[in-house]
Amino acid sequence: MSKSYQTHSPFQANPSNNTLPWAPLPHRNSRPNPRRNDQVSSSLKQTKQTTLRFRPQPVSTPTPPPADPIATDSARAPIEIISLADASLRVDYLQTSGKKNRDKTLVRNVVSQIRNAADFANDASLFVDACHACGPERCIDLVGVEGMVSAYQAFGWAALQKIYKDAFKKNPAAKLVQEMFPCAVDQQDVDVIIWCCNCINDGGLALRALMDKEAKNWISLLPEDYLEKTLLPRLLKLIHPFTDVKALGWFAILDAVGARCPNPQFLQPYLCSLAPSLPITHDSVLSFVTLCVKADAFIALESGRLRITLLDAVAATQLIQKLASKVQSEDSFSRTQCRAALAHIFKDAAYVLIPGGQIHAAALATAIHHTPFPMETFRDCICKFIKTYVRENLGARPTPWITNEELYTANCGCTICVHQLVPFLLGNQRDILISGAPDQLYHAAHQLARVRWTSHVQVNIVHSDLRGSQLMLSKSAVLMQMAPWRARHAEGVRILTMLGDEKQQRLALGEDAEWVYGTMDGTTRPPPKGVTLGLPMKIITPRT
């Protein structure tokens, strides 16, 4: 008879007990089975012999390693100043455990402590060892941009340039260049400025650092060979195609280079590339034209965008005045150069002064070349034009006259006064029909009565059951003459401003300035058509 061996399992009975805890309880009406109890008893005896052989061993839990005192101290006090010995221990920690530690905050605190200790002891080698321990790939990330910039300010570029170059090569962070560049400009550190420019050239990183900083402050520190052969060719590749923001910064760099180099002829291709994207403002166009004259780059002035913008007569006049003053103040300019530049710019200026005229561009350029300085020619033309306009087009101010300030006294700020009553008094409309409630129409009539010369406005109130109340206003012929004269007067003021401020206007108009100003102010009358302009005129006071 073969023996059957059974092993102990968690689903079997405990050998020390004679009961089965998992067995179902006997029913209250059932009877005990003595045969079954004998079978269970025999199986328990066999199990008792085999369980001792397969008893499980107790599992031992591993004890955690002791906490790193350096990491604990760094996490507790990251800004604490430590001794040089403790700093050396932390450098060793970075070389061994620091590279395996995934907690960047903890490692950064360790680096901050080393950085503070090196700064306190003025020991650049300790900070360099910490950077080497972090590795070039993680140096900028763990030390931080602010830490690297402050270390440069504390220890200088000679001790840090190798590790900084390696770190930027492995991890090109644009923010590092953006923060280093202004500090280098303030300290006039040429080596760092060149390094920042070279870093910006590699992939166009931190290009805005050059644009935001005042270009004249750092361009004047760089050698001419580096500007001409290295910096400008690389920047042209990075900035093109231009945007308005980049074009302004790019032009500031070119302007600073032009002032730095005695012979800026090498700027011609850059100016030609910049001309289509230059933001059209008065100052930018003036500086651009001046730089083109310096660099002998007249072809850059052929940009269609510049020529269309300069058709504005006021802007063109102010531009030519400032350009002429620069020519007279700088010895590097010549009148021949300036004349040729203005011939390129103002090819279409005649179309402003003579609308609809047919003037060939080459003929105009030849005429400018053989005439005296263009500034005087342009000013004389404007003077003759404004005198003729004031005498023949503007004429004497009609009487009686109501100023705009007096007409605005009818405005109380309500809807009817703002949108209907005041525009009617200032405009060319003879009649107006104002609809509204009776109290609103009464208010409009009351406001109209506050204005002087209201006898020239006929007021009629029309009553209708279907359309409500209406107010009919009609202006007399005297008031109708005021609106056209106001429009002609505004045009004359616009033309007069082409000569500059009031002092320049009086200087250009000469003896005719008194009657020109008097006619526009309404205090005098213009001279008759038979009188030659330019002679002293007797002031004629109008009759009141």
Beta strands, then each sheet from edge to edge (+ up, - down):
strand 1: 431-436
strand 2: 457-462
strand 3: 469-475
sheet 1: 1+ 3- 2+
end
